Amino acid sequence: MKEKIAETIDIPSEITCEINEKNLIFKKGPSIISREIKSPSIIIEKDGAKIRISSEKATKNQYKIIKSLIAHIKNIFLGLEEKF
């Protein structure tokens, strides 16, 4: 497959996001959730109110990792919006 894959996620307006190399930090009020991305071939960038996750020469395994990261990030947003 070895092709470029890119996915984007919208950041809700009340949640702030910081990206430091492979660390994602999400904040809403006093709540903070951070996640470390351990895959070296995955590139994570912030474009305004969007998070862009991509890989230059992705195989099906990187595609699975990207889709899993998207699901994790959406669950983080849900966890910050609704208290457990």
OpenMM code with the backbone's topology and positions (N, CA, C; nanometers):
from openmm import Vec3, app, unit

residues = "MET LYS GLU LYS ILE ALA GLU THR ILE ASP ILE PRO SER GLU ILE THR CYS GLU ILE ASN GLU LYS ASN LEU ILE PHE LYS LYS GLY PRO SER ILE ILE SER ARG GLU ILE LYS SER PRO SER ILE ILE ILE GLU LYS ASP GLY ALA LYS ILE ARG ILE SER SER GLU LYS ALA THR LYS ASN GLN TYR LYS ILE ILE LYS SER LEU ILE ALA HIS ILE LYS ASN ILE PHE LEU GLY LEU GLU GLU LYS PHE".split()
positions = [
    Vec3(0.0837, -0.1176, 0.0000),
    Vec3(0.0000, 0.0000, 0.0000),
    Vec3(0.0885, 0.1242, 0.0000),
    Vec3(0.1827, 0.1421, 0.0849),
    Vec3(0.2856, 0.2458, 0.0853),
    Vec3(0.2446, 0.3761, 0.0184),
    Vec3(0.1422, 0.4392, 0.0714),
    Vec3(0.0991, 0.5678, 0.0189),
    Vec3(0.0744, 0.6623, 0.1353),
    Vec3(0.0611, 0.7902, 0.1063),
    Vec3(0.0381, 0.8893, 0.2108),
    Vec3(-0.1068, 0.8828, 0.2569),
    Vec3(-0.1238, 0.8750, 0.3889),
    Vec3(-0.2568, 0.8722, 0.4491),
    Vec3(-0.2643, 0.9874, 0.5480),
    Vec3(-0.3734, 1.0623, 0.5449),
    Vec3(-0.3936, 1.1729, 0.6384),
    Vec3(-0.5395, 1.1781, 0.6817),
    Vec3(-0.5613, 1.1979, 0.8099),
    Vec3(-0.6947, 1.2110, 0.8671),
    Vec3(-0.6965, 1.3347, 0.9559),
    Vec3(-0.8116, 1.4010, 0.9660),
    Vec3(-0.8238, 1.5184, 1.0524),
    Vec3(-0.9387, 1.5006, 1.1508),
    Vec3(-0.9240, 1.5657, 1.2672),
    Vec3(-1.0259, 1.5649, 1.3710),
    Vec3(-1.0480, 1.7092, 1.4128),
    Vec3(-1.1738, 1.7500, 1.4270),
    Vec3(-1.2051, 1.8836, 1.4764),
    Vec3(-1.1931, 1.8863, 1.6283),
    Vec3(-1.1295, 1.9916, 1.6799),
    Vec3(-1.1170, 2.0101, 1.8241),
    Vec3(-1.2373, 2.0918, 1.8711),
    Vec3(-1.3129, 2.0425, 1.9702),
    Vec3(-1.4240, 2.1219, 2.0232),
    Vec3(-1.3742, 2.2569, 2.0770),
    Vec3(-1.4584, 2.3585, 2.0684),
    Vec3(-1.4156, 2.4946, 2.1020),
    Vec3(-1.3761, 2.5119, 2.2481),
    Vec3(-1.4346, 2.4372, 2.3400),
    Vec3(-1.4039, 2.4550, 2.4819),
    Vec3(-1.2813, 2.3752, 2.5282),
    Vec3(-1.2230, 2.2946, 2.4408),
    Vec3(-1.1066, 2.2132, 2.4749),
    Vec3(-0.9822, 2.2729, 2.4086),
    Vec3(-0.8741, 2.2869, 2.4871),
    Vec3(-0.7476, 2.3338, 2.4308),
    Vec3(-0.6560, 2.2142, 2.4104),
    Vec3(-0.5731, 2.2230, 2.3093),
    Vec3(-0.4863, 2.1117, 2.2723),
    Vec3(-0.3446, 2.1622, 2.2522),
    Vec3(-0.2482, 2.0896, 2.3065),
    Vec3(-0.1067, 2.1182, 2.2851),
    Vec3(-0.0412, 1.9922, 2.2307),
    Vec3(0.0474, 2.0108, 2.1344),
    Vec3(0.1209, 1.8973, 2.0783),
    Vec3(0.2689, 1.9255, 2.0935),
    Vec3(0.3376, 1.8434, 2.1713),
    Vec3(0.4813, 1.8532, 2.1919),
    Vec3(0.5453, 1.7251, 2.1407),
    Vec3(0.6006, 1.7306, 2.0203),
    Vec3(0.6589, 1.6154, 1.9528),
    Vec3(0.5600, 1.4996, 1.9496),
    Vec3(0.5735, 1.4019, 2.0373),
    Vec3(0.4837, 1.2863, 2.0364),
    Vec3(0.3879, 1.2838, 2.1556),
    Vec3(0.3735, 1.3972, 2.2249),
    Vec3(0.2815, 1.4062, 2.3380),
    Vec3(0.1638, 1.4948, 2.3026),
    Vec3(0.0450, 1.4473, 2.3305),
    Vec3(-0.0772, 1.5245, 2.3126),
    Vec3(-0.1300, 1.5606, 2.4506),
    Vec3(-0.1607, 1.6886, 2.4727),
    Vec3(-0.2134, 1.7339, 2.6005),
    Vec3(-0.3449, 1.8062, 2.5736),
    Vec3(-0.4526, 1.7573, 2.6353),
    Vec3(-0.5855, 1.8148, 2.6189),
    Vec3(-0.6302, 1.8718, 2.7523),
    Vec3(-0.6853, 1.9953, 2.7499),
    Vec3(-0.7288, 2.0617, 2.8723),
    Vec3(-0.8694, 2.1176, 2.8541),
    Vec3(-0.9464, 2.1050, 2.9613),
    Vec3(-1.0765, 2.1710, 2.9699),
    Vec3(-1.0978, 2.2049, 3.1159),
    Vec3(-1.0891, 2.3336, 3.1484),
    Vec3(-1.0996, 2.3754, 3.2875),
    Vec3(-0.9863, 2.3150, 3.3683),
    Vec3(-1.0178, 2.2539, 3.4828),
    Vec3(-0.9113, 2.1933, 3.5639),
    Vec3(-0.8700, 2.0527, 3.5171),
    Vec3(-0.9430, 1.9958, 3.4248),
    Vec3(-0.9155, 1.8593, 3.3786),
    Vec3(-0.8082, 1.8598, 3.2703),
    Vec3(-0.7105, 1.7706, 3.2859),
    Vec3(-0.6023, 1.7561, 3.1877),
    Vec3(-0.5861, 1.6080, 3.1564),
    Vec3(-0.5802, 1.5769, 3.0273),
    Vec3(-0.5535, 1.4396, 2.9827),
    Vec3(-0.4393, 1.4459, 2.8829),
    Vec3(-0.3388, 1.3600, 2.9026),
    Vec3(-0.2272, 1.3574, 2.8084),
    Vec3(-0.2099, 1.2157, 2.7541),
    Vec3(-0.1584, 1.2087, 2.6341),
    Vec3(-0.1386, 1.0809, 2.5666),
    Vec3(-0.0054, 1.0860, 2.4927),
    Vec3(0.0739, 0.9824, 2.5061),
    Vec3(0.2006, 0.9730, 2.4343),
    Vec3(0.1825, 0.8813, 2.3141),
    Vec3(0.2271, 0.9272, 2.1985),
    Vec3(0.2185, 0.8491, 2.0762),
    Vec3(0.3541, 0.7837, 2.0539),
    Vec3(0.3567, 0.6511, 2.0484),
    Vec3(0.4835, 0.5794, 2.0424),
    Vec3(0.5215, 0.5319, 1.9030),
    Vec3(0.4398, 0.5564, 1.8056),
    Vec3(0.4693, 0.5119, 1.6698),
    Vec3(0.5559, 0.6162, 1.5989),
    Vec3(0.6783, 0.5820, 1.5580),
    Vec3(0.7675, 0.6819, 1.4974),
    Vec3(0.7264, 0.7261, 1.3576),
    Vec3(0.6473, 0.6483, 1.2876),
    Vec3(0.6112, 0.6823, 1.1500),
    Vec3(0.4856, 0.7688, 1.1397),
    Vec3(0.4215, 0.7980, 1.2528),
    Vec3(0.2993, 0.8779, 1.2549),
    Vec3(0.3345, 1.0237, 1.2844),
    Vec3(0.2812, 1.1151, 1.2031),
    Vec3(0.3045, 1.2581, 1.2190),
    Vec3(0.1758, 1.3222, 1.2703),
    Vec3(0.1870, 1.4006, 1.3792),
    Vec3(0.0711, 1.4666, 1.4374),
    Vec3(0.0956, 1.6170, 1.4343),
    Vec3(-0.0006, 1.6915, 1.3782),
    Vec3(0.0108, 1.8361, 1.3665),
    Vec3(-0.1203, 1.9002, 1.4090),
    Vec3(-0.1116, 2.0259, 1.4524),
    Vec3(-0.2316, 2.1015, 1.4870),
    Vec3(-0.2472, 2.2147, 1.3872),
    Vec3(-0.3628, 2.2201, 1.3202),
    Vec3(-0.3961, 2.3266, 1.2254),
    Vec3(-0.5152, 2.4035, 1.2791),
    Vec3(-0.4896, 2.5080, 1.3552),
    Vec3(-0.5996, 2.5874, 1.4106),
    Vec3(-0.6861, 2.5041, 1.5033),
    Vec3(-0.8084, 2.4762, 1.4625),
    Vec3(-0.9025, 2.3987, 1.5442),
    Vec3(-0.9121, 2.2542, 1.4967),
    Vec3(-0.8070, 2.2046, 1.4335),
    Vec3(-0.8062, 2.0663, 1.3846),
    Vec3(-0.6750, 1.9980, 1.4203),
    Vec3(-0.6833, 1.8670, 1.4403),
    Vec3(-0.5646, 1.7840, 1.4584),
    Vec3(-0.5505, 1.6998, 1.3340),
    Vec3(-0.4307, 1.6994, 1.2774),
    Vec3(-0.4045, 1.6224, 1.1556),
    Vec3(-0.3073, 1.5097, 1.1890),
    Vec3(-0.3484, 1.3873, 1.1608),
    Vec3(-0.2664, 1.2694, 1.1840),
    Vec3(-0.2345, 1.2102, 1.0474),
    Vec3(-0.1059, 1.1910, 1.0188),
    Vec3(-0.0685, 1.1426, 0.8859),
    Vec3(0.0537, 1.0527, 0.8926),
    Vec3(0.0784, 0.9857, 0.7816),
    Vec3(0.1965, 0.9030, 0.7629),
    Vec3(0.2344, 0.9103, 0.6156),
    Vec3(0.3622, 0.9331, 0.5882),
    Vec3(0.4074, 0.9524, 0.4498),
    Vec3(0.4008, 0.8238, 0.3670),
    Vec3(0.4588, 0.7164, 0.4177),
    Vec3(0.4568, 0.5891, 0.3458),
    Vec3(0.3900, 0.4851, 0.4341),
    Vec3(0.2589, 0.4915, 0.4359),
    Vec3(0.1822, 0.4096, 0.5286),
    Vec3(0.1527, 0.2712, 0.4725),
    Vec3(0.1634, 0.1737, 0.5597),
    Vec3(0.1183, 0.0383, 0.5286),
    Vec3(-0.0169, 0.0207, 0.5971),
    Vec3(-0.0740, -0.0973, 0.5857),
    Vec3(-0.2039, -0.1187, 0.6492),
    Vec3(-0.1931, -0.1129, 0.8015),
    Vec3(-0.0753, -0.1432, 0.8576),
    Vec3(-0.0594, -0.1343, 1.0024),
    Vec3(-0.0610, 0.0114, 1.0497),
    Vec3(0.0044, 0.1015, 0.9761),
    Vec3(-0.0013, 0.2431, 1.0110),
    Vec3(-0.1434, 0.2965, 0.9948),
    Vec3(-0.2149, 0.2485, 0.8950),
    Vec3(-0.3543, 0.2888, 0.8751),
    Vec3(-0.4378, 0.2497, 0.9977),
    Vec3(-0.4161, 0.1297, 1.0493),
    Vec3(-0.4871, 0.0847, 1.1689),
    Vec3(-0.4510, 0.1714, 1.2892),
    Vec3(-0.3236, 0.2074, 1.3019),
    Vec3(-0.2793, 0.2907, 1.4131),
    Vec3(-0.3442, 0.4284, 1.4043),
    Vec3(-0.3491, 0.4868, 1.2849),
    Vec3(-0.4111, 0.6181, 1.2673),
    Vec3(-0.5580, 0.6137, 1.3053),
    Vec3(-0.6290, 0.5138, 1.2603),
    Vec3(-0.7717, 0.5016, 1.2944),
    Vec3(-0.7913, 0.4807, 1.4448),
    Vec3(-0.7023, 0.4056, 1.5085),
    Vec3(-0.7106, 0.3852, 1.6534),
    Vec3(-0.6842, 0.5154, 1.7284),
    Vec3(-0.5863, 0.5931, 1.6824),
    Vec3(-0.5572, 0.7217, 1.7452),
    Vec3(-0.6765, 0.8161, 1.7353),
    Vec3(-0.7432, 0.8161, 1.6216),
    Vec3(-0.8616, 0.9003, 1.6044),
    Vec3(-0.9689, 0.8597, 1.7055),
    Vec3(-0.9900, 0.7307, 1.7220),
    Vec3(-1.0886, 0.6828, 1.8185),
    Vec3(-1.0487, 0.7221, 1.9611),
    Vec3(-0.9193, 0.7107, 1.9954),
    Vec3(-0.8719, 0.7497, 2.1285),
    Vec3(-0.8940, 0.8985, 2.1535),
    Vec3(-0.8627, 0.9812, 2.0547),
    Vec3(-0.8774, 1.1257, 2.0704),
    Vec3(-1.0252, 1.1634, 2.0858),
    Vec3(-1.1123, 1.1005, 2.0089),
    Vec3(-1.2551, 1.1277, 2.0237),
    Vec3(-1.3042, 1.0875, 2.1624),
    Vec3(-1.2525, 0.9768, 2.2153),
    Vec3(-1.2899, 0.9347, 2.3501),
    Vec3(-1.2345, 1.0298, 2.4559),
    Vec3(-1.1169, 1.0873, 2.4317),
    Vec3(-1.0623, 1.1874, 2.5232),
    Vec3(-1.1533, 1.3093, 2.5260),
    Vec3(-1.1985, 1.3549, 2.4088),
    Vec3(-1.2910, 1.4680, 2.4033),
    Vec3(-1.4184, 1.4370, 2.4808),
    Vec3(-1.4713, 1.3178, 2.4625),
    Vec3(-1.5924, 1.2763, 2.5330),
    Vec3(-1.5692, 1.2720, 2.6841),
    Vec3(-1.4519, 1.2225, 2.7249),
    Vec3(-1.4189, 1.2161, 2.8661),
    Vec3(-1.4025, 1.3522, 2.9297),
    Vec3(-1.3531, 1.4491, 2.8549),
    Vec3(-1.3387, 1.5838, 2.9087),
    Vec3(-1.4732, 1.6562, 2.9170),
    Vec3(-1.5638, 1.6261, 2.8239),
    Vec3(-1.6938, 1.6937, 2.8229),
    Vec3(-1.7911, 1.6354, 2.9256),
    Vec3(-1.7881, 1.5040, 2.9449),
    Vec3(-1.8788, 1.4385, 3.0381),
    Vec3(-1.7984, 1.3796, 3.1535),
    Vec3(-1.8314, 1.4184, 3.2727),
    Vec3(-1.7619, 1.3653, 3.3896),
    Vec3(-1.8038, 1.2212, 3.4146),
    Vec3(-1.7099, 1.1416, 3.4597),
    Vec3(-1.7362, 1.0009, 3.4892),
    Vec3(-1.8003, 0.9859, 3.6238),
] * unit.nanometer
topology = app.Topology()
chain = topology.addChain("A")
for resn in residues:
    res = topology.addResidue(resn, chain)
    for name in ("N", "CA", "C"):
        topology.addAtom(name, app.Element.getBySymbol(name[0]), res)
